[in-house]
Amino acid sequence: MDLALAIEKLLPAAKYFGSVTANAEASYTELVWNDTRSKPTWTAILAADASLPVPQTAEEIKAAEMAAFASAEGVVSQVNLIALKIGLK
């Protein structure tokens, strides 16, 4: 599961605040939703995640996660967490 990519697939550049690194329903529920569009249901998130292509290499995973966060506003701290997660820092 990649929560950030699932959100991005459903609502490109969605505005929210909170951590998605746990990739779990509890972390999704705790997000502060700042977007004018409705927050997707957990079921919609699961369906979007299931339809994402499965990256084959570490570079593909890194590129996909960075692309998802690069298009979102106000998630600088989340980008730093991903960088830590994938070993860029």
PyMOL Python script that loads the backbone (N, CA, C, O; Angstrom):
from pymol import cmd

cmd.read_pdbstr("""\
ATOM      1  N   MET A   1       0.848  -1.178   0.000  1.00  0.00           N
ATOM      2  CA  MET A   1       0.000   0.000   0.000  1.00  0.00           C
ATOM      3  C   MET A   1       0.884   1.229   0.000  1.00  0.00           C
ATOM      4  O   MET A   1       1.854   1.320   0.753  1.00  0.00           O
ATOM      5  N   ASP A   2       0.532   2.174  -0.860  1.00  0.00           N
ATOM      6  CA  ASP A   2       1.199   3.475  -0.865  1.00  0.00           C
ATOM      7  C   ASP A   2       0.109   4.534  -0.779  1.00  0.00           C
ATOM      8  O   ASP A   2      -0.492   4.915  -1.783  1.00  0.00           O
ATOM      9  N   LEU A   3      -0.130   4.996   0.432  1.00  0.00           N
ATOM     10  CA  LEU A   3      -1.218   5.924   0.694  1.00  0.00           C
ATOM     11  C   LEU A   3      -1.072   7.222  -0.087  1.00  0.00           C
ATOM     12  O   LEU A   3      -2.050   7.718  -0.647  1.00  0.00           O
ATOM     13  N   ALA A   4       0.123   7.775  -0.131  1.00  0.00           N
ATOM     14  CA  ALA A   4       0.343   9.035  -0.845  1.00  0.00           C
ATOM     15  C   ALA A   4       0.012   8.898  -2.333  1.00  0.00           C
ATOM     16  O   ALA A   4      -0.637   9.772  -2.908  1.00  0.00           O
ATOM     17  N   LEU A   5       0.453   7.817  -2.946  1.00  0.00           N
ATOM     18  CA  LEU A   5       0.167   7.619  -4.368  1.00  0.00           C
ATOM     19  C   LEU A   5      -1.315   7.356  -4.624  1.00  0.00           C
ATOM     20  O   LEU A   5      -1.852   7.782  -5.646  1.00  0.00           O
ATOM     21  N   ALA A   6      -1.971   6.661  -3.710  1.00  0.00           N
ATOM     22  CA  ALA A   6      -3.410   6.405  -3.867  1.00  0.00           C
ATOM     23  C   ALA A   6      -4.193   7.707  -3.801  1.00  0.00           C
ATOM     24  O   ALA A   6      -5.109   7.922  -4.595  1.00  0.00           O
ATOM     25  N   ILE A   7      -3.840   8.577  -2.859  1.00  0.00           N
ATOM     26  CA  ILE A   7      -4.498   9.891  -2.771  1.00  0.00           C
ATOM     27  C   ILE A   7      -4.240  10.676  -4.047  1.00  0.00           C
ATOM     28  O   ILE A   7      -5.158  11.266  -4.616  1.00  0.00           O
ATOM     29  N   GLU A   8      -2.998  10.681  -4.492  1.00  0.00           N
ATOM     30  CA  GLU A   8      -2.625  11.425  -5.707  1.00  0.00           C
ATOM     31  C   GLU A   8      -3.384  10.916  -6.931  1.00  0.00           C
ATOM     32  O   GLU A   8      -3.784  11.704  -7.788  1.00  0.00           O
ATOM     33  N   LYS A   9      -3.579   9.611  -7.012  1.00  0.00           N
ATOM     34  CA  LYS A   9      -4.307   9.048  -8.156  1.00  0.00           C
ATOM     35  C   LYS A   9      -5.756   9.527  -8.165  1.00  0.00           C
ATOM     36  O   LYS A   9      -6.305   9.842  -9.221  1.00  0.00           O
ATOM     37  N   LEU A  10      -6.373   9.581  -6.986  1.00  0.00           N
ATOM     38  CA  LEU A  10      -7.773   9.987  -6.895  1.00  0.00           C
ATOM     39  C   LEU A  10      -7.960  11.497  -7.009  1.00  0.00           C
ATOM     40  O   LEU A  10      -8.873  11.967  -7.689  1.00  0.00           O
ATOM     41  N   LEU A  11      -7.093  12.250  -6.343  1.00  0.00           N
ATOM     42  CA  LEU A  11      -7.211  13.712  -6.302  1.00  0.00           C
ATOM     43  C   LEU A  11      -5.831  14.334  -6.463  1.00  0.00           C
ATOM     44  O   LEU A  11      -5.158  14.616  -5.471  1.00  0.00           O
ATOM     45  N   PRO A  12      -5.409  14.550  -7.694  1.00  0.00           N
ATOM     46  CA  PRO A  12      -4.084  15.124  -7.914  1.00  0.00           C
ATOM     47  C   PRO A  12      -3.896  16.434  -7.138  1.00  0.00           C
ATOM     48  O   PRO A  12      -4.775  17.296  -7.112  1.00  0.00           O
ATOM     49  N   ALA A  13      -2.741  16.550  -6.516  1.00  0.00           N
ATOM     50  CA  ALA A  13      -2.357  17.735  -5.737  1.00  0.00           C
ATOM     51  C   ALA A  13      -3.337  18.039  -4.611  1.00  0.00           C
ATOM     52  O   ALA A  13      -3.595  19.204  -4.308  1.00  0.00           O
ATOM     53  N   ALA A  14      -3.877  17.010  -3.998  1.00  0.00           N
ATOM     54  CA  ALA A  14      -4.792  17.202  -2.867  1.00  0.00           C
ATOM     55  C   ALA A  14      -4.065  17.911  -1.729  1.00  0.00           C
ATOM     56  O   ALA A  14      -2.871  17.706  -1.510  1.00  0.00           O
ATOM     57  N   LYS A  15      -4.804  18.743  -1.017  1.00  0.00           N
ATOM     58  CA  LYS A  15      -4.226  19.493   0.098  1.00  0.00           C
ATOM     59  C   LYS A  15      -4.645  18.835   1.407  1.00  0.00           C
ATOM     60  O   LYS A  15      -5.828  18.769   1.742  1.00  0.00           O
ATOM     61  N   TYR A  16      -3.657  18.358   2.127  1.00  0.00           N
ATOM     62  CA  TYR A  16      -3.906  17.724   3.423  1.00  0.00           C
ATOM     63  C   TYR A  16      -2.664  17.863   4.272  1.00  0.00           C
ATOM     64  O   TYR A  16      -1.582  18.168   3.770  1.00  0.00           O
ATOM     65  N   PHE A  17      -2.830  17.637   5.568  1.00  0.00           N
ATOM     66  CA  PHE A  17      -1.712  17.729   6.488  1.00  0.00           C
ATOM     67  C   PHE A  17      -1.711  16.505   7.385  1.00  0.00           C
ATOM     68  O   PHE A  17      -2.755  16.092   7.890  1.00  0.00           O
ATOM     69  N   GLY A  18      -0.545  15.936   7.577  1.00  0.00           N
ATOM     70  CA  GLY A  18      -0.401  14.764   8.429  1.00  0.00           C
ATOM     71  C   GLY A  18       0.545  13.774   7.783  1.00  0.00           C
ATOM     72  O   GLY A  18       1.016  13.972   6.662  1.00  0.00           O
ATOM     73  N   SER A  19       0.808  12.719   8.503  1.00  0.00           N
ATOM     74  CA  SER A  19       1.742  11.709   8.029  1.00  0.00           C
ATOM     75  C   SER A  19       1.011  10.578   7.310  1.00  0.00           C
ATOM     76  O   SER A  19      -0.011  10.078   7.779  1.00  0.00           O
ATOM     77  N   VAL A  20       1.554  10.194   6.172  1.00  0.00           N
ATOM     78  CA  VAL A  20       1.015   9.052   5.429  1.00  0.00           C
ATOM     79  C   VAL A  20       2.032   7.915   5.361  1.00  0.00           C
ATOM     80  O   VAL A  20       1.819   6.930   4.653  1.00  0.00           O
ATOM     81  N   THR A  21       3.119   8.048   6.084  1.00  0.00           N
ATOM     82  CA  THR A  21       4.183   7.056   5.976  1.00  0.00           C
ATOM     83  C   THR A  21       3.806   5.693   6.549  1.00  0.00           C
ATOM     84  O   THR A  21       4.393   4.679   6.171  1.00  0.00           O
ATOM     85  N   ALA A  22       2.835   5.663   7.455  1.00  0.00           N
ATOM     86  CA  ALA A  22       2.415   4.367   8.004  1.00  0.00           C
ATOM     87  C   ALA A  22       1.615   3.564   6.981  1.00  0.00           C
ATOM     88  O   ALA A  22       1.486   2.345   7.104  1.00  0.00           O
ATOM     89  N   ASN A  23       1.075   4.253   5.969  1.00  0.00           N
ATOM     90  CA  ASN A  23       0.290   3.584   4.925  1.00  0.00           C
ATOM     91  C   ASN A  23      -0.825   2.725   5.518  1.00  0.00           C
ATOM     92  O   ASN A  23      -1.032   1.586   5.098  1.00  0.00           O
ATOM     93  N   ALA A  24      -1.534   3.276   6.489  1.00  0.00           N
ATOM     94  CA  ALA A  24      -2.571   2.529   7.187  1.00  0.00           C
ATOM     95  C   ALA A  24      -3.834   3.375   7.335  1.00  0.00           C
ATOM     96  O   ALA A  24      -3.785   4.602   7.245  1.00  0.00           O
ATOM     97  N   GLU A  25      -4.951   2.712   7.560  1.00  0.00           N
ATOM     98  CA  GLU A  25      -6.234   3.397   7.698  1.00  0.00           C
ATOM     99  C   GLU A  25      -6.206   4.402   8.849  1.00  0.00           C
ATOM    100  O   GLU A  25      -6.778   5.487   8.737  1.00  0.00           O
ATOM    101  N   ALA A  26      -5.560   4.058   9.930  1.00  0.00           N
ATOM    102  CA  ALA A  26      -5.510   4.970  11.086  1.00  0.00           C
ATOM    103  C   ALA A  26      -4.824   6.281  10.718  1.00  0.00           C
ATOM    104  O   ALA A  26      -5.301   7.350  11.097  1.00  0.00           O
ATOM    105  N   SER A  27      -3.715   6.217   9.989  1.00  0.00           N
ATOM    106  CA  SER A  27      -3.028   7.455   9.596  1.00  0.00           C
ATOM    107  C   SER A  27      -3.858   8.236   8.588  1.00  0.00           C
ATOM    108  O   SER A  27      -3.848   9.467   8.604  1.00  0.00           O
ATOM    109  N   TYR A  28      -4.577   7.539   7.708  1.00  0.00           N
ATOM    110  CA  TYR A  28      -5.443   8.222   6.752  1.00  0.00           C
ATOM    111  C   TYR A  28      -6.582   8.938   7.475  1.00  0.00           C
ATOM    112  O   TYR A  28      -6.916  10.076   7.144  1.00  0.00           O
ATOM    113  N   THR A  29      -7.167   8.278   8.446  1.00  0.00           N
ATOM    114  CA  THR A  29      -8.262   8.857   9.212  1.00  0.00           C
ATOM    115  C   THR A  29      -7.813  10.114   9.946  1.00  0.00           C
ATOM    116  O   THR A  29      -8.590  11.058  10.087  1.00  0.00           O
ATOM    117  N   GLU A  30      -6.581  10.136  10.410  1.00  0.00           N
ATOM    118  CA  GLU A  30      -6.055  11.268  11.176  1.00  0.00           C
ATOM    119  C   GLU A  30      -5.605  12.441  10.313  1.00  0.00           C
ATOM    120  O   GLU A  30      -5.293  13.502  10.855  1.00  0.00           O
ATOM    121  N   LEU A  31      -5.559  12.291   8.995  1.00  0.00           N
ATOM    122  CA  LEU A  31      -5.161  13.407   8.143  1.00  0.00           C
ATOM    123  C   LEU A  31      -6.106  14.592   8.323  1.00  0.00           C
ATOM    124  O   LEU A  31      -7.319  14.419   8.438  1.00  0.00           O
ATOM    125  N   VAL A  32      -5.542  15.788   8.344  1.00  0.00           N
ATOM    126  CA  VAL A  32      -6.349  17.007   8.322  1.00  0.00           C
ATOM    127  C   VAL A  32      -6.566  17.335   6.850  1.00  0.00           C
ATOM    128  O   VAL A  32      -5.618  17.647   6.130  1.00  0.00           O
ATOM    129  N   TRP A  33      -7.804  17.265   6.414  1.00  0.00           N
ATOM    130  CA  TRP A  33      -8.128  17.437   5.000  1.00  0.00           C
ATOM    131  C   TRP A  33      -8.371  18.912   4.717  1.00  0.00           C
ATOM    132  O   TRP A  33      -9.348  19.479   5.204  1.00  0.00           O
ATOM    133  N   ASN A  34      -7.496  19.544   3.936  1.00  0.00           N
ATOM    134  CA  ASN A  34      -7.586  20.966   3.614  1.00  0.00           C
ATOM    135  C   ASN A  34      -8.016  21.223   2.177  1.00  0.00           C
ATOM    136  O   ASN A  34      -8.018  22.369   1.727  1.00  0.00           O
ATOM    137  N   ASP A  35      -8.372  20.195   1.470  1.00  0.00           N
ATOM    138  CA  ASP A  35      -8.741  20.330   0.063  1.00  0.00           C
ATOM    139  C   ASP A  35     -10.220  20.700  -0.058  1.00  0.00           C
ATOM    140  O   ASP A  35     -11.030  20.319   0.787  1.00  0.00           O
ATOM    141  N   THR A  36     -10.566  21.437  -1.104  1.00  0.00           N
ATOM    142  CA  THR A  36     -11.969  21.786  -1.330  1.00  0.00           C
ATOM    143  C   THR A  36     -12.772  20.596  -1.834  1.00  0.00           C
ATOM    144  O   THR A  36     -13.998  20.573  -1.728  1.00  0.00           O
ATOM    145  N   ARG A  37     -12.074  19.611  -2.382  1.00  0.00           N
ATOM    146  CA  ARG A  37     -12.736  18.387  -2.827  1.00  0.00           C
ATOM    147  C   ARG A  37     -12.926  17.463  -1.631  1.00  0.00           C
ATOM    148  O   ARG A  37     -12.161  17.524  -0.668  1.00  0.00           O
ATOM    149  N   SER A  38     -13.925  16.622  -1.689  1.00  0.00           N
ATOM    150  CA  SER A  38     -14.216  15.711  -0.585  1.00  0.00           C
ATOM    151  C   SER A  38     -13.093  14.705  -0.393  1.00  0.00           C
ATOM    152  O   SER A  38     -12.474  14.247  -1.353  1.00  0.00           O
ATOM    153  N   LYS A  39     -12.843  14.372   0.868  1.00  0.00           N
ATOM    154  CA  LYS A  39     -11.845  13.362   1.200  1.00  0.00           C
ATOM    155  C   LYS A  39     -12.377  12.001   0.746  1.00  0.00           C
ATOM    156  O   LYS A  39     -13.494  11.626   1.105  1.00  0.00           O
ATOM    157  N   PRO A  40     -11.600  11.266  -0.029  1.00  0.00           N
ATOM    158  CA  PRO A  40     -12.050   9.952  -0.492  1.00  0.00           C
ATOM    159  C   PRO A  40     -12.275   8.991   0.675  1.00  0.00           C
ATOM    160  O   PRO A  40     -11.649   9.117   1.727  1.00  0.00           O
ATOM    161  N   THR A  41     -13.155   8.054   0.479  1.00  0.00           N
ATOM    162  CA  THR A  41     -13.382   7.027   1.500  1.00  0.00           C
ATOM    163  C   THR A  41     -12.176   6.090   1.539  1.00  0.00           C
ATOM    164  O   THR A  41     -11.394   6.029   0.590  1.00  0.00           O
ATOM    165  N   TRP A  42     -12.037   5.371   2.633  1.00  0.00           N
ATOM    166  CA  TRP A  42     -10.953   4.392   2.744  1.00  0.00           C
ATOM    167  C   TRP A  42     -11.104   3.320   1.668  1.00  0.00           C
ATOM    168  O   TRP A  42     -10.111   2.838   1.124  1.00  0.00           O
ATOM    169  N   THR A  43     -12.338   2.951   1.364  1.00  0.00           N
ATOM    170  CA  THR A  43     -12.580   1.956   0.314  1.00  0.00           C
ATOM    171  C   THR A  43     -12.076   2.459  -1.036  1.00  0.00           C
ATOM    172  O   THR A  43     -11.493   1.696  -1.806  1.00  0.00           O
ATOM    173  N   ALA A  44     -12.299   3.744  -1.322  1.00  0.00           N
ATOM    174  CA  ALA A  44     -11.802   4.328  -2.578  1.00  0.00           C
ATOM    175  C   ALA A  44     -10.278   4.349  -2.597  1.00  0.00           C
ATOM    176  O   ALA A  44      -9.660   4.114  -3.635  1.00  0.00           O
ATOM    177  N   ILE A  45      -9.676   4.631  -1.445  1.00  0.00           N
ATOM    178  CA  ILE A  45      -8.211   4.630  -1.344  1.00  0.00           C
ATOM    179  C   ILE A  45      -7.666   3.231  -1.628  1.00  0.00           C
ATOM    180  O   ILE A  45      -6.697   3.075  -2.370  1.00  0.00           O
ATOM    181  N   LEU A  46      -8.294   2.220  -1.036  1.00  0.00           N
ATOM    182  CA  LEU A  46      -7.847   0.836  -1.270  1.00  0.00           C
ATOM    183  C   LEU A  46      -7.967   0.453  -2.743  1.00  0.00           C
ATOM    184  O   LEU A  46      -7.077  -0.196  -3.292  1.00  0.00           O
ATOM    185  N   ALA A  47      -9.063   0.853  -3.380  1.00  0.00           N
ATOM    186  CA  ALA A  47      -9.250   0.546  -4.805  1.00  0.00           C
ATOM    187  C   ALA A  47      -8.213   1.261  -5.660  1.00  0.00           C
ATOM    188  O   ALA A  47      -7.667   0.678  -6.597  1.00  0.00           O
ATOM    189  N   ALA A  48      -7.940   2.521  -5.341  1.00  0.00           N
ATOM    190  CA  ALA A  48      -6.933   3.271  -6.098  1.00  0.00           C
ATOM    191  C   ALA A  48      -5.558   2.638  -5.925  1.00  0.00           C
ATOM    192  O   ALA A  48      -4.804   2.510  -6.890  1.00  0.00           O
ATOM    193  N   ASP A  49      -5.233   2.244  -4.706  1.00  0.00           N
ATOM    194  CA  ASP A  49      -3.941   1.611  -4.450  1.00  0.00           C
ATOM    195  C   ASP A  49      -3.812   0.296  -5.223  1.00  0.00           C
ATOM    196  O   ASP A  49      -2.755  -0.008  -5.777  1.00  0.00           O
ATOM    197  N   ALA A  50      -4.888  -0.468  -5.252  1.00  0.00           N
ATOM    198  CA  ALA A  50      -4.863  -1.758  -5.960  1.00  0.00           C
ATOM    199  C   ALA A  50      -4.645  -1.581  -7.462  1.00  0.00           C
ATOM    200  O   ALA A  50      -4.125  -2.474  -8.131  1.00  0.00           O
ATOM    201  N   SER A  51      -5.048  -0.422  -7.984  1.00  0.00           N
ATOM    202  CA  SER A  51      -4.913  -0.198  -9.424  1.00  0.00           C
ATOM    203  C   SER A  51      -3.578   0.438  -9.812  1.00  0.00           C
ATOM    204  O   SER A  51      -3.298   0.610 -10.998  1.00  0.00           O
ATOM    205  N   LEU A  52      -2.755   0.788  -8.824  1.00  0.00           N
ATOM    206  CA  LEU A  52      -1.458   1.392  -9.132  1.00  0.00           C
ATOM    207  C   LEU A  52      -0.503   0.349  -9.681  1.00  0.00           C
ATOM    208  O   LEU A  52      -0.529  -0.801  -9.241  1.00  0.00           O
ATOM    209  N   PRO A  53       0.343   0.729 -10.638  1.00  0.00           N
ATOM    210  CA  PRO A  53       1.352  -0.220 -11.115  1.00  0.00           C
ATOM    211  C   PRO A  53       2.330  -0.523  -9.988  1.00  0.00           C
ATOM    212  O   PRO A  53       2.627   0.345  -9.167  1.00  0.00           O
ATOM    213  N   VAL A  54       2.819  -1.726  -9.951  1.00  0.00           N
ATOM    214  CA  VAL A  54       3.765  -2.127  -8.911  1.00  0.00           C
ATOM    215  C   VAL A  54       5.178  -1.822  -9.406  1.00  0.00           C
ATOM    216  O   VAL A  54       5.640  -2.421 -10.377  1.00  0.00           O
ATOM    217  N   PRO A  55       5.876  -0.876  -8.729  1.00  0.00           N
ATOM    218  CA  PRO A  55       7.251  -0.571  -9.135  1.00  0.00           C
ATOM    219  C   PRO A  55       8.146  -1.793  -8.954  1.00  0.00           C
ATOM    220  O   PRO A  55       7.959  -2.590  -8.035  1.00  0.00           O
ATOM    221  N   GLN A  56       9.106  -1.920  -9.839  1.00  0.00           N
ATOM    222  CA  GLN A  56       9.977  -3.082  -9.821  1.00  0.00           C
ATOM    223  C   GLN A  56      11.331  -2.814  -9.163  1.00  0.00           C
ATOM    224  O   GLN A  56      11.969  -3.737  -8.656  1.00  0.00           O
ATOM    225  N   THR A  57      11.765  -1.570  -9.171  1.00  0.00           N
ATOM    226  CA  THR A  57      13.088  -1.270  -8.632  1.00  0.00           C
ATOM    227  C   THR A  57      12.988  -0.169  -7.582  1.00  0.00           C
ATOM    228  O   THR A  57      11.983   0.538  -7.510  1.00  0.00           O
ATOM    229  N   ALA A  58      14.018  -0.029  -6.779  1.00  0.00           N
ATOM    230  CA  ALA A  58      14.073   1.033  -5.770  1.00  0.00           C
ATOM    231  C   ALA A  58      13.989   2.406  -6.431  1.00  0.00           C
ATOM    232  O   ALA A  58      13.376   3.321  -5.882  1.00  0.00           O
ATOM    233  N   GLU A  59      14.595   2.552  -7.591  1.00  0.00           N
ATOM    234  CA  GLU A  59      14.562   3.826  -8.307  1.00  0.00           C
ATOM    235  C   GLU A  59      13.141   4.177  -8.753  1.00  0.00           C
ATOM    236  O   GLU A  59      12.730   5.335  -8.679  1.00  0.00           O
ATOM    237  N   GLU A  60      12.392   3.167  -9.218  1.00  0.00           N
ATOM    238  CA  GLU A  60      11.005   3.405  -9.617  1.00  0.00           C
ATOM    239  C   GLU A  60      10.144   3.778  -8.417  1.00  0.00           C
ATOM    240  O   GLU A  60       9.286   4.655  -8.518  1.00  0.00           O
ATOM    241  N   ILE A  61      10.364   3.130  -7.301  1.00  0.00           N
ATOM    242  CA  ILE A  61       9.621   3.456  -6.081  1.00  0.00           C
ATOM    243  C   ILE A  61       9.937   4.880  -5.654  1.00  0.00           C
ATOM    244  O   ILE A  61       9.033   5.656  -5.342  1.00  0.00           O
ATOM    245  N   LYS A  62      11.200   5.216  -5.641  1.00  0.00           N
ATOM    246  CA  LYS A  62      11.635   6.554  -5.245  1.00  0.00           C
ATOM    247  C   LYS A  62      11.021   7.611  -6.170  1.00  0.00           C
ATOM    248  O   LYS A  62      10.503   8.622  -5.696  1.00  0.00           O
ATOM    249  N   ALA A  63      11.074   7.387  -7.461  1.00  0.00           N
ATOM    250  CA  ALA A  63      10.547   8.349  -8.426  1.00  0.00           C
ATOM    251  C   ALA A  63       9.032   8.513  -8.278  1.00  0.00           C
ATOM    252  O   ALA A  63       8.522   9.631  -8.346  1.00  0.00           O
ATOM    253  N   ALA A  64       8.319   7.416  -8.077  1.00  0.00           N
ATOM    254  CA  ALA A  64       6.867   7.489  -7.930  1.00  0.00           C
ATOM    255  C   ALA A  64       6.474   8.243  -6.671  1.00  0.00           C
ATOM    256  O   ALA A  64       5.560   9.067  -6.711  1.00  0.00           O
ATOM    257  N   GLU A  65       7.132   7.984  -5.568  1.00  0.00           N
ATOM    258  CA  GLU A  65       6.804   8.681  -4.329  1.00  0.00           C
ATOM    259  C   GLU A  65       7.153  10.154  -4.422  1.00  0.00           C
ATOM    260  O   GLU A  65       6.375  11.000  -3.981  1.00  0.00           O
ATOM    261  N   MET A  66       8.292  10.472  -4.981  1.00  0.00           N
ATOM    262  CA  MET A  66       8.697  11.872  -5.100  1.00  0.00           C
ATOM    263  C   MET A  66       7.766  12.628  -6.046  1.00  0.00           C
ATOM    264  O   MET A  66       7.465  13.795  -5.797  1.00  0.00           O
ATOM    265  N   ALA A  67       7.313  12.006  -7.106  1.00  0.00           N
ATOM    266  CA  ALA A  67       6.396  12.660  -8.038  1.00  0.00           C
ATOM    267  C   ALA A  67       5.065  12.960  -7.373  1.00  0.00           C
ATOM    268  O   ALA A  67       4.484  14.022  -7.594  1.00  0.00           O
ATOM    269  N   ALA A  68       4.586  12.043  -6.569  1.00  0.00           N
ATOM    270  CA  ALA A  68       3.309  12.253  -5.875  1.00  0.00           C
ATOM    271  C   ALA A  68       3.391  13.443  -4.936  1.00  0.00           C
ATOM    272  O   ALA A  68       2.470  14.258  -4.883  1.00  0.00           O
ATOM    273  N   PHE A  69       4.465  13.547  -4.210  1.00  0.00           N
ATOM    274  CA  PHE A  69       4.592  14.642  -3.255  1.00  0.00           C
ATOM    275  C   PHE A  69       4.978  15.953  -3.920  1.00  0.00           C
ATOM    276  O   PHE A  69       4.614  17.021  -3.427  1.00  0.00           O
ATOM    277  N   ALA A  70       5.702  15.897  -5.022  1.00  0.00           N
ATOM    278  CA  ALA A  70       6.128  17.120  -5.683  1.00  0.00           C
ATOM    279  C   ALA A  70       4.946  17.930  -6.196  1.00  0.00           C
ATOM    280  O   ALA A  70       5.035  19.154  -6.287  1.00  0.00           O
ATOM    281  N   SER A  71       3.853  17.281  -6.530  1.00  0.00           N
ATOM    282  CA  SER A  71       2.705  17.995  -7.075  1.00  0.00           C
ATOM    283  C   SER A  71       1.758  18.511  -6.000  1.00  0.00           C
ATOM    284  O   SER A  71       0.846  19.282  -6.300  1.00  0.00           O
ATOM    285  N   ALA A  72       1.959  18.104  -4.766  1.00  0.00           N
ATOM    286  CA  ALA A  72       1.078  18.536  -3.670  1.00  0.00           C
ATOM    287  C   ALA A  72       1.660  19.747  -2.958  1.00  0.00           C
ATOM    288  O   ALA A  72       2.876  19.862  -2.804  1.00  0.00           O
ATOM    289  N   GLU A  73       0.784  20.653  -2.525  1.00  0.00           N
ATOM    290  CA  GLU A  73       1.214  21.832  -1.788  1.00  0.00           C
ATOM    291  C   GLU A  73       1.149  21.560  -0.288  1.00  0.00           C
ATOM    292  O   GLU A  73       0.291  20.813   0.182  1.00  0.00           O
ATOM    293  N   GLY A  74       2.050  22.163   0.441  1.00  0.00           N
ATOM    294  CA  GLY A  74       2.003  22.110   1.892  1.00  0.00           C
ATOM    295  C   GLY A  74       2.387  20.795   2.524  1.00  0.00           C
ATOM    296  O   GLY A  74       1.967  20.510   3.646  1.00  0.00           O
ATOM    297  N   VAL A  75       3.177  19.978   1.836  1.00  0.00           N
ATOM    298  CA  VAL A  75       3.558  18.689   2.408  1.00  0.00           C
ATOM    299  C   VAL A  75       5.075  18.537   2.485  1.00  0.00           C
ATOM    300  O   VAL A  75       5.614  17.443   2.314  1.00  0.00           O
ATOM    301  N   VAL A  76       5.744  19.642   2.742  1.00  0.00           N
ATOM    302  CA  VAL A  76       7.207  19.614   2.781  1.00  0.00           C
ATOM    303  C   VAL A  76       7.700  18.626   3.832  1.00  0.00           C
ATOM    304  O   VAL A  76       8.659  17.893   3.591  1.00  0.00           O
ATOM    305  N   SER A  77       7.058  18.601   4.984  1.00  0.00           N
ATOM    306  CA  SER A  77       7.509  17.669   6.022  1.00  0.00           C
ATOM    307  C   SER A  77       7.324  16.225   5.581  1.00  0.00           C
ATOM    308  O   SER A  77       8.117  15.358   5.948  1.00  0.00           O
ATOM    309  N   GLN A  78       6.289  15.959   4.801  1.00  0.00           N
ATOM    310  CA  GLN A  78       6.066  14.605   4.316  1.00  0.00           C
ATOM    311  C   GLN A  78       7.131  14.209   3.304  1.00  0.00           C
ATOM    312  O   GLN A  78       7.535  13.047   3.259  1.00  0.00           O
ATOM    313  N   VAL A  79       7.589  15.149   2.498  1.00  0.00           N
ATOM    314  CA  VAL A  79       8.659  14.859   1.541  1.00  0.00           C
ATOM    315  C   VAL A  79       9.922  14.471   2.308  1.00  0.00           C
ATOM    316  O   VAL A  79      10.628  13.536   1.930  1.00  0.00           O
ATOM    317  N   ASN A  80      10.193  15.195   3.383  1.00  0.00           N
ATOM    318  CA  ASN A  80      11.368  14.857   4.185  1.00  0.00           C
ATOM    319  C   ASN A  80      11.239  13.467   4.789  1.00  0.00           C
ATOM    320  O   ASN A  80      12.222  12.729   4.850  1.00  0.00           O
ATOM    321  N   LEU A  81      10.046  13.100   5.236  1.00  0.00           N
ATOM    322  CA  LEU A  81       9.847  11.768   5.794  1.00  0.00           C
ATOM    323  C   LEU A  81      10.065  10.691   4.743  1.00  0.00           C
ATOM    324  O   LEU A  81      10.645   9.646   5.034  1.00  0.00           O
ATOM    325  N   ILE A  82       9.606  10.939   3.530  1.00  0.00           N
ATOM    326  CA  ILE A  82       9.808   9.964   2.451  1.00  0.00           C
ATOM    327  C   ILE A  82      11.299   9.854   2.125  1.00  0.00           C
ATOM    328  O   ILE A  82      11.817   8.760   1.906  1.00  0.00           O
ATOM    329  N   ALA A  83      11.978  10.999   2.096  1.00  0.00           N
ATOM    330  CA  ALA A  83      13.406  10.962   1.822  1.00  0.00           C
ATOM    331  C   ALA A  83      14.133  10.117   2.855  1.00  0.00           C
ATOM    332  O   ALA A  83      15.044   9.361   2.517  1.00  0.00           O
ATOM    333  N   LEU A  84      13.733  10.242   4.107  1.00  0.00           N
ATOM    334  CA  LEU A  84      14.321   9.410   5.148  1.00  0.00           C
ATOM    335  C   LEU A  84      13.980   7.940   4.920  1.00  0.00           C
ATOM    336  O   LEU A  84      14.828   7.060   5.069  1.00  0.00           O
ATOM    337  N   LYS A  85      12.708   7.692   4.553  1.00  0.00           N
ATOM    338  CA  LYS A  85      12.228   6.333   4.362  1.00  0.00           C
ATOM    339  C   LYS A  85      12.979   5.615   3.252  1.00  0.00           C
ATOM    340  O   LYS A  85      13.285   4.428   3.370  1.00  0.00           O
ATOM    341  N   ILE A  86      13.274   6.333   2.175  1.00  0.00           N
ATOM    342  CA  ILE A  86      13.911   5.679   1.034  1.00  0.00           C
ATOM    343  C   ILE A  86      15.424   5.871   1.003  1.00  0.00           C
ATOM    344  O   ILE A  86      16.098   5.495   0.044  1.00  0.00           O
ATOM    345  N   GLY A  87      15.939   6.467   2.082  1.00  0.00           N
ATOM    346  CA  GLY A  87      17.383   6.550   2.218  1.00  0.00           C
ATOM    347  C   GLY A  87      18.062   7.683   1.512  1.00  0.00           C
ATOM    348  O   GLY A  87      19.260   7.599   1.239  1.00  0.00           O
ATOM    349  N   LEU A  88      17.335   8.766   1.196  1.00  0.00           N
ATOM    350  CA  LEU A  88      17.975   9.903   0.549  1.00  0.00           C
ATOM    351  C   LEU A  88      18.670  10.801   1.579  1.00  0.00           C
ATOM    352  O   LEU A  88      19.531  11.601   1.213  1.00  0.00           O
ATOM    353  N   LYS A  89      18.315  10.681   2.838  1.00  0.00           N
ATOM    354  CA  LYS A  89      18.932  11.493   3.890  1.00  0.00           C
ATOM    355  C   LYS A  89      19.625  10.608   4.880  1.00  0.00           C
ATOM    356  O   LYS A  89      20.209  11.100   5.846  1.00  0.00           O
TER     357      LYS A  89
END
""", "prot")
cmd.dss("prot")
cmd.show_as("cartoon", "prot")
cmd.util.cbc("prot")
cmd.orient("prot")
